[in-house]
Amino acid sequence: VQLVESGGGLVQAGGSLRLSCVASGSSFISAMAWHRQAPGKKRELVARITADGSPNYADSVKERFTISRDNAKNTVYLQMNTLKPEDTAVYYCNVVVWGHNYWGQGTQVTVSS
């Protein structure tokens, strides 16, 4: 399974970005998720969505971020609104296929104050 992320970049505080992650190599994808890792910090779960579309979010991003998926395209999205400087991190796509975790290469999101 290969994951290709896109959509990261530099944005001012209060702005928006949309991340995309396309998975190839398997159609049997269960959960899809976005994690992030800021410099000097551990990687943390940002949002996760099950195969039937049920989402859950880290408290720090609730009401600001929305995760969605298009099963026909094997794609997961992360719409990020009202971005804050503390959202600055490398964002990683993660999918689960037959119980195995796969990770993307990461995309940088930088939010300036």
N, C-alpha and C positions, 0 to 999 in steps of 0.2 A: 504494500500500500504506500503510495506516495502522496504527500500533501504539499500544495503550493498556495502560499498565502500572498495576499496583496492588500493594498489600501492604507498602509501606514504612512506616516509623514509628520510634518511639523504644523502645529495649529496653535492659535492663541487660546487662552483660557476662555471658556464659554462657547467655543466652537464645537464642530462635529466632525467625525470621521466614520467611515464604514469599512470594516475589514471583511475580506472574503477568503475562504479557504476551499479549494477544490481537491477532492480526494479521487485518486485513480488507482486501479488495480483490484478493486473489490466492490461489489454491490451490497455486501452483507454488513452494513455499518449499523451499529446500534447507537450508543451515545456519541454525541459530538460536543466539543467544549472549547472554550478559550481560557488560557492561563496567561499570566504575565509575571515578569521578573524585573524588578527595578534594581539598579546598581546596589550591591551590598545587602540585598534582601533575598529571602527565599522565594521560589516560584509559588504563586498562589492561584487558586481557581477563581476565575472571574465570572464565568457563566457556563451553564451546561444545559443541553437539551436532549431529551430521550428520543427514541425512535418514533414514538407517537406524538412528539412535539411538545412535551411538557418541559417548561424551562425552570431553572432555579438560578439564583444570583448571589454573589457575595453582597453582604450588607452595604459595602462601600460604593457599590455601583447601582443598587436598586433605584428605580425611578429615573435613571439616566441612561442605562444601557439596555439594549434589546437584542437577544439572540434569536435567530431563526434559521431554518434549514429548508433546502429544496432537495428532496430525496431523488427526484428525477435527474437532477444535475450533480448529485453527491457533493453538495456545497453547503457550507455553514457560513452564516453572516454574523457580524457583531456591529450593530448600529450604536455608536457612542455619541451621546449628546451632552451638552453642558460640561465639557471636559475641564478638568482641573489639573494644575501642575503635578499633583500627586498621582495622576494617572500615567505619568511618563514611565515607560517601561518597554521592554521587548515583549510582544504579544505572540503567544504560541498557540497554534491550532492543535487539537488532540482529538483522535477518533478511536473508537473501540470496535474491533472486528474480531468476532469469534473469541472474545475475551482477551485479546491482545491490544495493547496500547500502541498507537503510532503518533508521531509528533512531526510538526512542520519545522522549518528552519528558523522561524521567527520573523517578525516584522516590527521595526522600531516605531513607536509612537512617542512624540515629544510635544508636550504642552507648555507653551511659554506663558509667563505671567504678565 
